[in-house]
Amino acid sequence: MGLIGPPKAAGVHFKRYLQRKNLTAADAARDLNVAKSTITRFINGESELSIELATKIKRVYTAPVEVFFKTDEDIQLYLEACIEEAADDPVFIVHALGVIANAKNMSQLARDTGISREGLYKAFSPDGNPTFATVAKVAKALGLQITVQTIGNAKLI
């Protein structure tokens, strides 16, 4: 998987997050199902944040991983990782799209979609339930395309 941002900035941010929650590197490693050395290297600035780890951090701790996005490729890789991890959980995928929307300029996104900023925040809030039309408009405004394909040998009729 891809890497996100400079290691020190992301690692320091996560280290502070763990401290605020009174969690150790060992606790984070257990919670995220990774080796303690992975967390230690990350929070000490010795390794970069992988998309996979960012996705786990977001899912387990609901930490604001959008601060780690530096390029459009980072955002695309994050969304792909979320889709892969979400399996059959559309709420998680919509939430990931909301994370990306928040990482971008929400005012510009509102202009591009024709949906108010307040409407976007509400739609992608934890209690939000955006329509498919809203999801499609936001995806398009972010430069993303929603596609559908058959699964394996599945027949449509």
LINSULWO-V673965 format. One record per pair of residues at least 4 apart in sequence whose ideal C-beta (glycine too) atoms are under 7 Angstrom apart, sorted by sequence separation. I is the first residue (numbers start at 1). GAP is how many residues later the second one is. D is the distance in Angstrom with one decimal. If there is no record, write none. Layout:
BEGIN
i:gap:d
I:GAP:D
I:GAP:D
END
This chain:
BEGIN
i:gap:d
5:4:6.0
6:4:6.9
7:4:5.5
8:4:5.8
9:4:6.4
10:4:6.4
11:4:6.1
12:4:6.5
13:4:6.5
14:4:6.4
15:4:6.5
16:4:6.4
17:4:6.5
23:4:4.2
25:4:6.2
26:4:6.5
27:4:6.2
28:4:5.8
34:4:4.4
36:4:6.0
37:4:6.0
38:4:6.4
39:4:6.1
40:4:6.0
49:4:5.7
50:4:6.8
51:4:6.2
52:4:6.6
53:4:6.2
54:4:6.4
55:4:6.3
56:4:5.8
57:4:5.6
58:4:6.7
70:4:5.5
72:4:6.3
73:4:6.2
74:4:6.2
75:4:6.4
76:4:6.3
77:4:6.3
78:4:6.4
79:4:6.3
80:4:6.4
81:4:6.1
82:4:5.8
89:4:7.0
90:4:6.1
91:4:6.2
92:4:6.5
93:4:6.7
94:4:6.5
95:4:6.6
96:4:6.7
97:4:6.3
98:4:6.3
99:4:6.5
100:4:6.7
102:4:6.8
105:4:6.4
106:4:6.3
107:4:6.8
108:4:6.1
109:4:6.1
115:4:4.6
117:4:6.3
118:4:6.2
119:4:6.1
120:4:6.3
121:4:6.1
124:4:5.3
130:4:4.0
132:4:6.0
133:4:6.3
134:4:6.3
135:4:6.2
136:4:6.3
137:4:6.2
138:4:6.2
140:4:7.0
150:4:4.8
5:5:5.0
18:5:4.4
23:5:5.8
29:5:5.5
34:5:6.5
41:5:4.2
42:5:5.4
49:5:5.4
58:5:6.3
69:5:4.7
101:5:6.7
104:5:5.8
110:5:5.9
115:5:5.5
123:5:4.6
130:5:5.4
139:5:4.2
4:6:6.6
29:6:6.2
41:6:4.2
57:6:5.0
69:6:5.3
86:6:4.0
110:6:5.8
122:6:5.6
124:6:6.5
150:6:6.8
29:7:4.1
42:7:6.3
58:7:4.6
86:7:4.9
110:7:4.5
123:7:3.8
139:7:5.4
57:8:5.8
101:8:5.8
29:9:6.8
69:9:6.9
18:10:5.8
26:10:5.3
29:10:4.8
82:10:6.5
83:10:5.7
107:10:6.0
110:10:5.9
136:10:6.0
25:11:5.7
28:11:4.8
42:11:7.0
54:11:4.6
82:11:6.2
106:11:5.3
109:11:6.3
123:11:5.3
25:14:4.5
54:14:5.8
82:14:3.7
106:14:6.2
25:15:5.0
79:17:5.6
25:18:6.3
78:18:7.0
34:19:6.8
49:19:5.5
101:19:6.3
115:19:6.5
79:21:6.3
115:22:6.6
55:23:6.9
101:23:5.8
32:24:4.6
54:24:6.3
113:24:4.3
32:25:6.8
75:25:5.3
113:25:5.9
51:26:4.6
55:26:4.5
59:26:6.9
98:26:2.8
51:27:5.7
55:27:5.8
97:27:7.0
14:28:6.7
15:28:4.0
32:28:5.8
75:28:6.9
113:28:4.9
14:29:5.8
31:29:5.2
52:29:6.1
109:29:6.8
112:29:3.8
51:30:4.6
55:30:5.6
11:31:4.9
11:32:4.6
109:32:5.5
11:33:6.5
66:33:5.2
11:34:4.8
65:34:6.8
69:34:4.8
66:36:5.6
94:36:6.2
8:37:3.9
66:37:3.6
101:37:5.8
7:38:4.8
97:38:6.4
104:38:6.5
7:39:6.8
10:39:4.3
7:40:5.9
7:41:4.6
58:41:6.9
94:41:6.2
97:41:6.2
101:41:6.9
97:42:6.6
100:42:6.2
5:43:7.0
14:43:6.8
4:44:6.8
5:44:6.4
3:45:4.1
4:45:4.8
3:46:6.6
17:46:5.4
3:47:5.9
4:47:6.5
1:49:5.1
2:49:5.0
1:50:4.2
4:50:5.8
1:51:4.6
13:54:6.2
10:58:5.0
5:63:4.9
4:64:4.3
4:65:6.6
5:65:4.7
4:66:6.5
4:70:4.9
2:71:6.8
72:71:7.0
2:72:6.8
2:75:4.1
1:76:6.7
1:80:6.3
END
